[in-house]
Amino acid sequence: MVRIVRTALIMLLPVLVSIYTISFGRYNWRQGNKLGAVGVFGLAVGSVAVPLLVIILKQQ
């Protein structure tokens, strides 16, 4: 139980950052900057995936 709470607290900041980043990607998409939007979406996915992978690999 403690591990789940700790993981959720650690992942809170990257998830909040990715939500903000995704909204910026949507803005870019609507403005016609599709390549920039795809790059921003990739950055958002990476900002959540990397810390999550580190947590998962550290627990094994």
Phi and psi in degrees as a GROMACS rama.xvg file:
@    title "Ramachandran Plot"
@    xaxis  label "Phi"
@    yaxis  label "Psi"
@TYPE xy
-64.0684  -36.9558  VAL-2
-64.0197  -38.8195  ARG-3
-67.3907  -42.8704  ILE-4
-65.1228  -42.7537  VAL-5
-62.531  -43.281  ARG-6
-63.6438  -41.5069  THR-7
-63.4757  -40.9032  ALA-8
-68.236  -38.1573  LEU-9
-66.6838  -38.3429  ILE-10
-82.0781  -7.17806  MET-11
-61.6819  -48.1943  LEU-12
-64.0403  -48.6108  LEU-13
-60.7244  -34.7329  PRO-14
-68.0666  -42.4945  VAL-15
-62.7118  -41.2785  LEU-16
-64.3146  -40.3658  VAL-17
-69.0775  -33.0923  SER-18
-62.5024  -45.0297  ILE-19
-63.033  -41.6714  TYR-20
-66.3931  -39.5831  THR-21
-63.8754  -38.7387  ILE-22
-64.4825  -35.4688  SER-23
-67.9278  -36.6455  PHE-24
-64.4246  -39.1415  GLY-25
-64.3064  -39.2994  ARG-26
-61.6002  -45.9591  TYR-27
-60.449  -41.6733  ASN-28
-61.378  -44.2427  TRP-29
-67.4996  -28.9277  ARG-30
-82.0638  -3.43261  GLN-31
95.2656  1.05334  GLY-32
-91.0566  73.2346  ASN-33
-69.6606  -38.6371  LYS-34
-65.1433  -41.4967  LEU-35
-64.4956  -37.6157  GLY-36
-65.3655  -41.5605  ALA-37
-63.1797  -40.9008  VAL-38
-63.3403  -40.301  GLY-39
-67.8312  -39.1168  VAL-40
-63.647  -39.826  PHE-41
-63.2574  -38.9313  GLY-42
-64.3108  -40.0313  LEU-43
-64.5804  -42.6446  ALA-44
-64.7165  -42.6317  VAL-45
-65.1451  -33.6299  GLY-46
-70.1203  -18.5487  SER-47
-98.4441  -38.6742  VAL-48
-68.1146  -41.3961  ALA-49
-65.0029  -51.2019  VAL-50
-62.29  -35.7022  PRO-51
-66.0244  -42.069  LEU-52
-63.4003  -40.0242  LEU-53
-62.2933  -43.4421  VAL-54
-63.8612  -45.0384  ILE-55
-63.816  -45.7526  ILE-56
-68.9835  -30.5025  LEU-57
-71.5318  -29.5932  LYS-58
-78.8755  -15.0992  GLN-59
